[in-house]
Structure formats: C-alpha cells, structure tokens
C-alpha cells in the first residue's frame, strides 16, 4: 500500500509540475493571460538564417502579428539540420489551453508585462525567454530573467518561452 501511495504521489507531482498554467496579468492598463510553457523546456526561436519578409516580425509591441509572420515564413522549420524541430512561435500559435486558441509569442514590450510578474513563472533565474521580435536574419530579441534586460541572440539558441493572449 505504501508503494502504491508513493507512486501515486510521484505521478501527481509530475503532472502538476508539467501542467501548463494560465496566469492572468495586468500591465499599463492592459489585461493579458500568460500560458506558462516552461514544462516544454528550451526551444529554438524558429528558422536559422531566414529573415521574416517585409520586416513583418520586427514589431516591439505586436506579438500576435509577429507570431503570424514567423509561422508563415518558417512553417515546419525545414532548415538544414532542424527540419521539423519545434520552435517557440509555432508552439504558441498551436497552443490550445483553457478553451482558448489565440495564444502567441510575446513581443519585446509584452515581455515587460510578463516580467513584472516574474515570480509567478517557472523560468530559471539566470535563464532567458524568447520574444517574437526579430532583429535580423540570424537574431531575435530575448529577455534575461535575472535583471529584465534584452539581448539579441541567434535564432538557433534554445531558450524557455511563454505564450500570451490579450483579454478584452
């Protein structure tokens, strides 16, 4: 009986830790919900040297538009050596949680809203998260979790990520 109880406790704990939690936040008068994807681990931004056409993913404030542009350009990640590998924008775009399907990878500015609530997320203290804001063909903006600074990292680096949606 003790072994069965221990097994059930371990199973329940694993399920709770791997669950994707929805965390409501408010920042600068705007309401959002954030989907904690930390249980998915670290992933690529998407693509390797493919610049998103027409500067479509360079918005610092519209992560939803950036995400649509990234997924349209990168698709199933057909680059050499990364074919079919999951990437942050696609995972957010495909996410369905809480009966909602309008999740996206946050822009640079939207990541500030998330960072204001950083204690509620399971991101490594010295880790970084992806934003949907592209810098150029090989780099995208990341947010360093320790101090909130932004850094341009290569798109093939692997980082944790969170998804966000606007609440009307």
Secondary structure, DSSP 8 states (H G I E B T S, - for coil): -HHHHHHHHHHHHHHHHHS--EEEEEETTEEEEEEE-GGG--BB-S-SS---GGGTT--SS-HHHHHHHHHHHHTTT-STTTTT--BHHHHHHH--BTTB---EE--HHHHHHHHTTGGGS---TT-EEEEEEE-SSSEEEEEETTT--EEEEETTS-BB-EEEEE--
